[in-house]
């Protein structure tokens, strides 16, 4: 039971660094105080997505997998990561819907 609760907590807490980065730099609530990091993120959405993936998935999942001696976590996130990327690209300031594809 304790291992299941621990795994559930890890699964829910693991996307927090990506979400925190997103709401802090990519989509800040105060548009007047946009930092250079926010401007860079808006100008390079594909690179930002790949860097966040590198740090949050590749490195963090590898570290947690080695600590737990089990890499079960990546199986869960292969279903979550595409949805998170969809919302990331959809929320980008330069995102424009293609009417033919959206119909």
N, CA, C and O atoms as a printed pandas DataFrame, in Angstrom:
     atom_number atom_name residue_name chain_id  residue_number  x_coord  y_coord  z_coord
0              1         N          UNK        A               1    0.818   -1.199    0.000
1              2        CA          UNK        A               1    0.000    0.000    0.000
2              3         C          UNK        A               1    0.860    1.260    0.000
3              4         O          UNK        A               1    0.576    2.204   -0.738
4              5         N          UNK        A               2    1.904    1.282    0.817
5              6        CA          UNK        A               2    2.754    2.473    0.904
6              7         C          UNK        A               2    3.468    2.736   -0.414
7              8         O          UNK        A               2    3.640    3.891   -0.805
8              9         N          UNK        A               3    3.886    1.677   -1.102
9             10        CA          UNK        A               3    4.560    1.853   -2.393
10            11         C          UNK        A               3    3.596    2.427   -3.427
11            12         O          UNK        A               3    3.994    3.242   -4.259
12            13         N          UNK        A               4    2.335    2.009   -3.382
13            14        CA          UNK        A               4    1.339    2.531   -4.314
14            15         C          UNK        A               4    1.065    4.008   -4.087
15            16         O          UNK        A               4    0.935    4.776   -5.040
16            17         N          UNK        A               5    0.977    4.403   -2.825
17            18        CA          UNK        A               5    0.761    5.818   -2.502
18            19         C          UNK        A               5    1.978    6.638   -2.920
19            20         O          UNK        A               5    1.833    7.733   -3.464
20            21         N          UNK        A               6    3.170    6.116   -2.670
21            22        CA          UNK        A               6    4.397    6.811   -3.069
22            23         C          UNK        A               6    4.438    6.984   -4.588
23            24         O          UNK        A               6    4.774    8.059   -5.084
24            25         N          UNK        A               7    4.099    5.937   -5.314
25            26        CA          UNK        A               7    4.101    6.016   -6.776
26            27         C          UNK        A               7    3.056    7.000   -7.288
27            28         O          UNK        A               7    3.299    7.712   -8.261
28            29         N          UNK        A               8    1.889    7.044   -6.635
29            30        CA          UNK        A               8    0.853    7.987   -7.030
30            31         C          UNK        A               8    1.323    9.422   -6.797
31            32         O          UNK        A               8    1.114   10.290   -7.645
32            33         N          UNK        A               9    1.951    9.672   -5.661
33            34        CA          UNK        A               9    2.466   11.013   -5.380
34            35         C          UNK        A               9    3.537   11.420   -6.388
35            36         O          UNK        A               9    3.551   12.558   -6.857
36            37         N          UNK        A              10    4.418   10.506   -6.715
37            38        CA          UNK        A              10    5.452   10.799   -7.711
38            39         C          UNK        A              10    4.812   11.120   -9.055
39            40         O          UNK        A              10    5.221   12.066   -9.729
40            41         N          UNK        A              11    3.814   10.342   -9.447
41            42        CA          UNK        A              11    3.157   10.550  -10.739
42            43         C          UNK        A              11    2.467   11.911  -10.811
43            44         O          UNK        A              11    2.465   12.545  -11.867
44            45         N          UNK        A              12    1.884   12.367   -9.704
45            46        CA          UNK        A              12    1.209   13.662   -9.708
46            47         C          UNK        A              12    2.174   14.829   -9.547
47            48         O          UNK        A              12    1.917   15.914  -10.069
48            49         N          UNK        A              13    3.268   14.630   -8.841
49            50        CA          UNK        A              13    4.211   15.719   -8.599
50            51         C          UNK        A              13    5.215   15.909   -9.729
51            52         O          UNK        A              13    5.786   16.990   -9.872
52            53         N          UNK        A              14    5.435   14.890  -10.520
53            54        CA          UNK        A              14    6.467   14.958  -11.551
54            55         C          UNK        A              14    6.222   16.015  -12.627
55            56         O          UNK        A              14    7.191   16.629  -13.073
56            57         N          UNK        A              15    4.989   16.266  -13.072
57            58        CA          UNK        A              15    4.825   17.312  -14.088
58            59         C          UNK        A              15    4.896   18.732  -13.533
59            60         O          UNK        A              15    4.860   19.690  -14.305
60            61         N          UNK        A              16    4.996   18.890  -12.219
61            62        CA          UNK        A              16    5.003   20.229  -11.637
62            63         C          UNK        A              16    6.145   21.119  -12.124
63            64         O          UNK        A              16    5.900   22.302  -12.360
64            65         N          UNK        A              17    7.380   20.627  -12.292
65            66        CA          UNK        A              17    8.410   21.532  -12.823
66            67         C          UNK        A              17    8.064   22.085  -14.209
67            68         O          UNK        A              17    8.312   23.258  -14.488
68            69         N          UNK        A              18    7.502   21.254  -15.063
69            70        CA          UNK        A              18    7.110   21.731  -16.398
70            71         C          UNK        A              18    5.976   22.741  -16.310
71            72         O          UNK        A              18    5.999   23.765  -16.992
72            73         N          UNK        A              19    4.987   22.459  -15.475
73            74        CA          UNK        A              19    3.868   23.387  -15.326
74            75         C          UNK        A              19    4.316   24.700  -14.705
75            76         O          UNK        A              19    3.874   25.768  -15.129
76            77         N          UNK        A              20    5.179   24.635  -13.716
77            78        CA          UNK        A              20    5.705   25.846  -13.091
78            79         C          UNK        A              20    6.485   26.679  -14.108
79            80         O          UNK        A              20    6.321   27.897  -14.168
80            81         N          UNK        A              21    7.322   26.035  -14.898
81            82        CA          UNK        A              21    8.066   26.744  -15.939
82            83         C          UNK        A              21    7.109   27.376  -16.941
83            84         O          UNK        A              21    7.300   28.521  -17.349
84            85         N          UNK        A              22    6.081   26.633  -17.336
85            86        CA          UNK        A              22    5.111   27.139  -18.309
86            87         C          UNK        A              22    4.412   28.388  -17.796
87            88         O          UNK        A              22    4.361   29.399  -18.496
88            89         N          UNK        A              23    3.871   28.331  -16.578
89            90        CA          UNK        A              23    3.112   29.463  -16.056
90            91         C          UNK        A              23    4.000   30.619  -15.621
91            92         O          UNK        A              23    3.521   31.747  -15.511
92            93         N          UNK        A              24    5.271   30.371  -15.371
93            94        CA          UNK        A              24    6.171   31.440  -14.963
94            95         C          UNK        A              24    6.782   32.158  -16.157
95            96         O          UNK        A              24    6.826   33.388  -16.189
96            97         N          UNK        A              25    7.253   31.399  -17.137
97            98        CA          UNK        A              25    8.002   32.007  -18.230
98            99         C          UNK        A              25    7.277   31.997  -19.567
99           100         O          UNK        A              25    7.343   32.980  -20.305
100          101         N          UNK        A              26    6.601   30.931  -19.889
101          102        CA          UNK        A              26    5.990   30.829  -21.216
102          103         C          UNK        A              26    4.702   31.637  -21.280
103          104         O          UNK        A              26    4.489   32.389  -22.231
104          105         N          UNK        A              27    3.851   31.492  -20.289
105          106        CA          UNK        A              27    2.590   32.233  -20.234
106          107         C          UNK        A              27    2.477   32.967  -18.906
107          108         O          UNK        A              27    1.669   32.578  -18.063
108          109         N          UNK        A              28    3.268   34.026  -18.696
109          110        CA          UNK        A              28    3.167   34.743  -17.420
110          111         C          UNK        A              28    1.809   35.425  -17.304
111          112         O          UNK        A              28    1.245   35.867  -18.305
112          113         N          UNK        A              29    1.283   35.511  -16.082
113          114        CA          UNK        A              29   -0.037   36.109  -15.882
114          115         C          UNK        A              29    0.000   37.615  -16.115
115          116         O          UNK        A              29   -0.995   38.202  -16.539
116          117         N          UNK        A              30    1.132   38.240  -15.842
117          118        CA          UNK        A              30    1.271   39.675  -16.038
118          119         C          UNK        A              30    2.058   39.922  -17.320
119          120         O          UNK        A              30    3.278   39.761  -17.341
120          121         N          UNK        A              31    1.376   40.306  -18.373
121          122        CA          UNK        A              31    2.026   40.503  -19.671
122          123         C          UNK        A              31    2.910   41.747  -19.692
123          124         O          UNK        A              31    3.766   41.878  -20.567
124          125         N          UNK        A              32    2.714   42.667  -18.738
125          126        CA          UNK        A              32    3.521   43.886  -18.703
126          127         C          UNK        A              32    4.945   43.613  -18.251
127          128         O          UNK        A              32    5.866   44.329  -18.646
128          129         N          UNK        A              33    5.137   42.603  -17.439
129          130        CA          UNK        A              33    6.464   42.336  -16.888
130          131         C          UNK        A              33    7.095   41.108  -17.539
131          132         O          UNK        A              33    7.656   40.256  -16.849
132          133         N          UNK        A              34    7.007   41.018  -18.840
133          134        CA          UNK        A              34    7.606   39.880  -19.553
134          135         C          UNK        A              34    9.118   39.996  -19.495
135          136         O          UNK        A              34    9.689   41.036  -19.822
136          137         N          UNK        A              35    9.744   38.938  -19.084
137          138        CA          UNK        A              35   11.201   38.926  -18.981
138          139         C          UNK        A              35   11.815   38.522  -20.314
139          140         O          UNK        A              35   11.109   38.185  -21.264
140          141         N          UNK        A              36   13.133   38.562  -20.366
141          142        CA          UNK        A              36   13.811   38.121  -21.583
142          143         C          UNK        A              36   13.609   36.623  -21.794
143          144         O          UNK        A              36   13.578   36.150  -22.930
144          145         N          UNK        A              37   13.471   35.872  -20.687
145          146        CA          UNK        A              37   13.211   34.431  -20.810
146          147         C          UNK        A              37   11.845   34.206  -21.450
147          148         O          UNK        A              37   11.698   33.337  -22.308
148          149         N          UNK        A              38   10.847   34.984  -21.037
149          150        CA          UNK        A              38    9.509   34.857  -21.622
150          151         C          UNK        A              38    9.520   35.202  -23.104
151          152         O          UNK        A              38    8.885   34.524  -23.911
152          153         N          UNK        A              39   10.236   36.247  -23.454
153          154        CA          UNK        A              39   10.325   36.631  -24.868
154          155         C          UNK        A              39   11.032   35.553  -25.677
155          156         O          UNK        A              39   10.620   35.237  -26.793
156          157         N          UNK        A              40   12.086   34.993  -25.119
157          158        CA          UNK        A              40   12.813   33.931  -25.814
158          159         C          UNK        A              40   11.929   32.702  -25.984
159          160         O          UNK        A              40   11.933   32.069  -27.040
160          161         N          UNK        A              41   11.166   32.364  -24.933
161          162        CA          UNK        A              41   10.265   31.205  -25.011
162          163         C          UNK        A              41    9.195   31.412  -26.074
163          164         O          UNK        A              41    8.829   30.473  -26.781
164          165         N          UNK        A              42    8.693   32.634  -26.189
165          166        CA          UNK        A              42    7.677   32.912  -27.202
166          167         C          UNK        A              42    8.260   32.835  -28.605
167          168         O          UNK        A              42    7.561   32.471  -29.550
168          169         N          UNK        A              43    9.538   33.177  -28.746
169          170        CA          UNK        A              43   10.168   33.161  -30.065
170          171         C          UNK        A              43   10.631   31.770  -30.487
171          172         O          UNK        A              43   10.808   31.520  -31.679
172          173         N          UNK        A              44   10.828   30.863  -29.536
173          174        CA          UNK        A              44   11.366   29.529  -29.841
174          175         C          UNK        A              44   10.519   28.424  -29.194
175          176         O          UNK        A              44   11.020   27.716  -28.321
176          177         N          UNK        A              45    9.262   28.259  -29.592
177          178        CA          UNK        A              45    8.403   27.280  -28.912
178          179         C          UNK        A              45    8.856   25.832  -29.080
179          180         O          UNK        A              45    8.731   25.040  -28.145
180          181         N          UNK        A              46    9.372   25.477  -30.231
181          182        CA          UNK        A              46    9.806   24.096  -30.446
182          183         C          UNK        A              46   11.039   23.773  -29.613
183          184         O          UNK        A              46   11.136   22.686  -29.043
184          185         N          UNK        A              47   11.972   24.698  -29.539
185          186        CA          UNK        A              47   13.173   24.491  -28.734
186          187         C          UNK        A              47   12.830   24.423  -27.246
187          188         O          UNK        A              47   13.402   23.614  -26.516
188          189         N          UNK        A              48   11.905   25.263  -26.796
189          190        CA          UNK        A              48   11.485   25.228  -25.390
190          191         C          UNK        A              48   10.845   23.886  -25.063
191          192         O          UNK        A              48   11.144   23.294  -24.026
192          193         N          UNK        A              49    9.970   23.402  -25.933
193          194        CA          UNK        A              49    9.324   22.107  -25.689
194          195         C          UNK        A              49   10.358   20.994  -25.604
195          196         O          UNK        A              49   10.248   20.109  -24.756
196          197         N          UNK        A              50   11.355   21.029  -26.472
197          198        CA          UNK        A              50   12.390   19.997  -26.445
198          199         C          UNK        A              50   13.292   20.116  -25.226
199          200         O          UNK        A              50   13.701   19.096  -24.669
200          201         N          UNK        A              51   13.614   21.328  -24.797
201          202        CA          UNK        A              51   14.438   21.502  -23.594
202          203         C          UNK        A              51   13.695   21.058  -22.338
203          204         O          UNK        A              51   14.272   20.408  -21.467
204          205         N          UNK        A              52   12.413   21.411  -22.247
205          206        CA          UNK        A              52   11.621   20.965  -21.095
206          207         C          UNK        A              52   11.507   19.448  -21.103
207          208         O          UNK        A              52   11.598   18.811  -20.053
208          209         N          UNK        A              53   11.308   18.866  -22.285
209          210        CA          UNK        A              53   11.253   17.412  -22.391
210          211         C          UNK        A              53   12.577   16.797  -21.947
211          212         O          UNK        A              53   12.582   15.804  -21.219
212          213         N          UNK        A              54   13.693   17.373  -22.375
213          214        CA          UNK        A              54   15.004   16.856  -21.997
214          215         C          UNK        A              54   15.185   16.852  -20.486
215          216         O          UNK        A              54   15.570   15.836  -19.907
216          217         N          UNK        A              55   14.909   17.979  -19.849
217          218        CA          UNK        A              55   15.150   18.068  -18.412
218          219         C          UNK        A              55   14.109   17.323  -17.592
219          220         O          UNK        A              55   14.449   16.619  -16.640
220          221         N          UNK        A              56   12.835   17.477  -17.960
221          222        CA          UNK        A              56   11.789   16.892  -17.131
222          223         C          UNK        A              56   11.605   15.402  -17.388
223          224         O          UNK        A              56   11.382   14.648  -16.441
224          225         N          UNK        A              57   11.688   14.967  -18.606
225          226        CA          UNK        A              57   11.443   13.560  -18.917
226          227         C          UNK        A              57   12.740   12.767  -18.933
227          228         O          UNK        A              57   12.886   11.793  -18.194
228          229         N          UNK        A              58   13.668   13.175  -19.761
229          230        CA          UNK        A              58   14.896   12.382  -19.886
230          231         C          UNK        A              58   15.701   12.346  -18.591
231          232         O          UNK        A              58   16.012   11.267  -18.086
232          233         N          UNK        A              59   16.035   13.499  -18.058
233          234        CA          UNK        A              59   16.899   13.530  -16.872
234          235         C          UNK        A              59   16.151   13.205  -15.579
235          236         O          UNK        A              59   16.608   12.383  -14.785
236          237         N          UNK        A              60   15.000   13.852  -15.368
237          238        CA          UNK        A              60   14.272   13.633  -14.116
238          239         C          UNK        A              60   13.715   12.212  -14.029
239          240         O          UNK        A              60   13.798   11.582  -12.974
240          241         N          UNK        A              61   13.153   11.703  -15.120
241          242        CA          UNK        A              61   12.642   10.330  -15.100
242          243         C          UNK        A              61   13.775    9.330  -14.919
243          244         O          UNK        A              61   13.618    8.327  -14.224
244          245         N          UNK        A              62   14.916    9.603  -15.545
245          246        CA          UNK        A              62   16.070    8.713  -15.390
246          247         C          UNK        A              62   16.538    8.707  -13.943
247          248         O          UNK        A              62   16.834    7.649  -13.386
248          249         N          UNK        A              63   16.605    9.886  -13.334
249          250        CA          UNK        A              63   17.039    9.980  -11.941
250          251         C          UNK        A              63   16.072    9.247  -11.010
251          252         O          UNK        A              63   16.504    8.470  -10.159
252          253         N          UNK        A              64   14.782    9.486  -11.166
253          254        CA          UNK        A              64   13.791    8.818  -10.318
254          255         C          UNK        A              64   13.775    7.321  -10.596
255          256         O          UNK        A              64   13.645    6.525   -9.666
256          257         N          UNK        A              65   13.902    6.930  -11.844
257          258        CA          UNK        A              65   13.963    5.505  -12.178
258          259         C          UNK        A              65   15.142    4.816  -11.529
259          260         O          UNK        A              65   15.016    3.687  -11.055
260          261         N          UNK        A              66   16.288    5.478  -11.500
261          262        CA          UNK        A              66   17.456    4.891  -10.833
262          263         C          UNK        A              66   17.282    4.849   -9.322
263          264         O          UNK        A              66   17.701    3.886   -8.679
264          265         N          UNK        A              67   16.671    5.879   -8.747
265          266        CA          UNK        A              67   16.436    5.878   -7.300
266          267         C          UNK        A              67   15.457    4.785   -6.891
267          268         O          UNK        A              67   15.628    4.148   -5.851
268          269         N          UNK        A              68   14.424    4.567   -7.715
269          270        CA          UNK        A              68   13.413    3.555   -7.401
270          271         C          UNK        A              68   13.783    2.173   -7.933
271          272         O          UNK        A              68   13.127    1.186   -7.601
272          273         N          UNK        A              69   14.821    2.099   -8.749
273          274        CA          UNK        A              69   15.218    0.856   -9.430
274          275         C          UNK        A              69   14.079    0.296  -10.275
275          276         O          UNK        A              69   13.906   -0.918  -10.392
276          277         N          UNK        A              70   13.309    1.206  -10.858
277          278        CA          UNK        A              70   12.170    0.806  -11.670
278          279         C          UNK        A              70   11.810    1.983  -12.580
279          280         O          UNK        A              70   11.690    3.114  -12.110
280          281         N          UNK        A              71   11.643    1.729  -13.844
281          282        CA          UNK        A              71   11.344    2.792  -14.803
282          283         C          UNK        A              71    9.895    2.717  -15.278
283          284         O          UNK        A              71    9.626    2.926  -16.461
284          285         N          UNK        A              72    8.966    2.424  -14.381
285          286        CA          UNK        A              72    7.555    2.314  -14.711
286          287         C          UNK        A              72    6.954    3.660  -15.080
287          288         O          UNK        A              72    5.966    3.709  -15.813
288          289         N          UNK        A              73    7.519    4.736  -14.596
289          290        CA          UNK        A              73    6.920    6.056  -14.727
290          291         C          UNK        A              73    6.812    6.517  -16.177
291          292         O          UNK        A              73    5.854    7.203  -16.532
292          293         N          UNK        A              74    7.761    6.159  -17.005
293          294        CA          UNK        A              74    7.738    6.623  -18.388
294          295         C          UNK        A              74    6.544    6.038  -19.142
295          296         O          UNK        A              74    6.027    6.683  -20.054
296          297         N          UNK        A              75    6.100    4.848  -18.789
297          298        CA          UNK        A              75    4.925    4.262  -19.445
298          299         C          UNK        A              75    3.684    5.111  -19.214
299          300         O          UNK        A              75    2.880    5.303  -20.127
300          301         N          UNK        A              76    3.529    5.616  -18.004
301          302        CA          UNK        A              76    2.394    6.477  -17.683
302          303         C          UNK        A              76    2.449    7.770  -18.486
303          304         O          UNK        A              76    1.429    8.224  -19.005
304          305         N          UNK        A              77    3.606    8.349  -18.588
305          306        CA          UNK        A              77    3.714    9.660  -19.211
306          307         C          UNK        A              77    3.719    9.640  -20.724
307          308         O          UNK        A              77    3.597   10.700  -21.338
308          309         N          UNK        A              78    3.854    8.487  -21.354
309          310        CA          UNK        A              78    3.709    8.461  -22.807
310          311         C          UNK        A              78    2.272    8.751  -23.200
311          312         O          UNK        A              78    2.019    9.107  -24.351
312          313         N          UNK        A              79    1.326    8.612  -22.285
313          314        CA          UNK        A              79   -0.055    8.988  -22.574
314          315         C          UNK        A              79   -0.341   10.433  -22.185
315          316         O          UNK        A              79   -1.268   11.038  -22.724
316          317         N          UNK        A              80    0.428   10.996  -21.269
317          318        CA          UNK        A              80    0.190   12.353  -20.778
318          319         C          UNK        A              80    0.979   13.398  -21.573
319          320         O          UNK        A              80    0.479   14.497  -21.812
320          321         N          UNK        A              81    2.196   13.068  -21.979
321          322        CA          UNK        A              81    3.066   14.037  -22.650
322          323         C          UNK        A              81    2.450   14.587  -23.940
323          324         O          UNK        A              81    2.520   15.799  -24.145
324          325         N          UNK        A              82    1.856   13.785  -24.818
325          326        CA          UNK        A              82    1.255   14.379  -26.023
326          327         C          UNK        A              82    0.147   15.382  -25.707
327          328         O          UNK        A              82    0.011   16.387  -26.404
328          329         N          UNK        A              83   -0.638   15.126  -24.679
329          330        CA          UNK        A              83   -1.703   16.058  -24.299
330          331         C          UNK        A              83   -1.103   17.350  -23.755
331          332         O          UNK        A              83   -1.592   18.437  -24.063
332          333         N          UNK        A              84   -0.040   17.239  -22.944
333          334        CA          UNK        A              84    0.618   18.439  -22.424
334          335         C          UNK        A              84    1.233   19.256  -23.564
335          336         O          UNK        A              84    1.167   20.485  -23.550
336          337         N          UNK        A              85    1.829   18.581  -24.545
337          338        CA          UNK        A              85    2.391   19.297  -25.693
338          339         C          UNK        A              85    1.299   19.968  -26.524
339          340         O          UNK        A              85    1.493   21.076  -27.023
340          341         N          UNK        A              86    0.163   19.309  -26.675
341          342        CA          UNK        A              86   -0.953   19.901  -27.401
342          343         C          UNK        A              86   -1.381   21.210  -26.750
343          344         O          UNK        A              86   -1.556   22.218  -27.435
344          345         N          UNK        A              87   -1.550   21.198  -25.439
345          346        CA          UNK        A              87   -1.965   22.415  -24.737
346          347         C          UNK        A              87   -0.875   23.480  -24.768
347          348         O          UNK        A              87   -1.175   24.672  -24.822
348          349         N          UNK        A              88    0.381   23.063  -24.736
349          350        CA          UNK        A              88    1.488   24.020  -24.823
350          351         C          UNK        A              88    1.457   24.754  -26.162
351          352         O          UNK        A              88    1.521   25.983  -26.200
352          353         N          UNK        A              89    1.360   24.005  -27.254
353          354        CA          UNK        A              89    1.348   24.646  -28.570
354          355         C          UNK        A              89    0.058   25.421  -28.802
355          356         O          UNK        A              89    0.070   26.457  -29.465
356          357         N          UNK        A              90   -1.041   24.936  -28.270
357          358        CA          UNK        A              90   -2.325   25.627  -28.428
358          359         C          UNK        A              90   -2.334   26.953  -27.682
359          360         O          UNK        A              90   -2.962   27.910  -28.135
360          361         N          UNK        A              91   -1.646   27.026  -26.540
361          362        CA          UNK        A              91   -1.626   28.239  -25.728
362          363         C          UNK        A              91   -0.549   29.227  -26.167
363          364         O          UNK        A              91   -0.452   30.316  -25.602
364          365         N          UNK        A              92    0.254   28.870  -27.156
365          366        CA          UNK        A              92    1.323   29.761  -27.607
366          367         C          UNK        A              92    0.720   31.034  -28.195
367          368         O          UNK        A              92   -0.297   30.968  -28.887
368          369         N          UNK        A              93    1.330   32.192  -27.933
369          370        CA          UNK        A              93    0.776   33.458  -28.441
370          371         C          UNK        A              93    0.644   33.514  -29.962
371          372         O          UNK        A              93   -0.238   34.205  -30.472
372          373         N          UNK        A              94    1.486   32.813  -30.688
373          374        CA          UNK        A              94    1.428   32.847  -32.152
374          375         C          UNK        A              94    0.578   31.722  -32.741
375          376         O          UNK        A              94    0.550   31.548  -33.959
376          377         N          UNK        A              95   -0.104   30.967  -31.908
377          378        CA          UNK        A              95   -0.901   29.838  -32.396
378          379         C          UNK        A              95   -2.112   30.339  -33.183
379          380         O          UNK        A              95   -2.844   31.221  -32.734
380          381         N          UNK        A              96   -2.302   29.761  -34.356
381          382        CA          UNK        A              96   -3.440   30.087  -35.211
382          383         C          UNK        A              96   -4.070   28.771  -35.635
383          384         O          UNK        A              96   -3.387   27.870  -36.121
384          385         N          UNK        A              97   -5.380   28.669  -35.447
385          386        CA          UNK        A              97   -6.076   27.438  -35.815
386          387         C          UNK        A              97   -6.247   27.367  -37.329
387          388         O          UNK        A              97   -6.557   28.368  -37.975
388          389         N          UNK        A              98   -6.047   26.200  -37.874
389          390        CA          UNK        A              98   -6.276   25.954  -39.297
390          391         C          UNK        A              98   -7.734   25.528  -39.443
391          392         O          UNK        A              98   -8.133   24.476  -38.943
392          393         N          UNK        A              99   -8.519   26.345  -40.125
393          394        CA          UNK        A              99   -9.958   26.094  -40.223
394          395         C          UNK        A              99  -10.263   24.757  -40.887
395          396         O          UNK        A              99  -11.208   24.075  -40.489
396          397         N          UNK        A             100   -9.487   24.374  -41.884
397          398        CA          UNK        A             100   -9.742   23.113  -42.584
398          399         C          UNK        A             100   -9.482   21.919  -41.669
399          400         O          UNK        A             100  -10.216   20.932  -41.714
400          401         N          UNK        A             101   -8.457   22.001  -40.851
401          402        CA          UNK        A             101   -8.143   20.890  -39.949
402          403         C          UNK        A             101   -9.031   20.892  -38.713
403          404         O          UNK        A             101   -9.277   19.837  -38.128
404          405         N          UNK        A             102   -9.511   22.055  -38.310
405          406        CA          UNK        A             102  -10.340   22.148  -37.111
406          407         C          UNK        A             102  -11.786   21.754  -37.377
407          408         O          UNK        A             102  -12.540   21.506  -36.436
408          409         N          UNK        A             103  -12.182   21.693  -38.635
409          410        CA          UNK        A             103  -13.582   21.384  -38.963
410          411         C          UNK        A             103  -13.909   19.942  -38.727
411          412         O          UNK        A             103  -15.043   19.521  -38.954
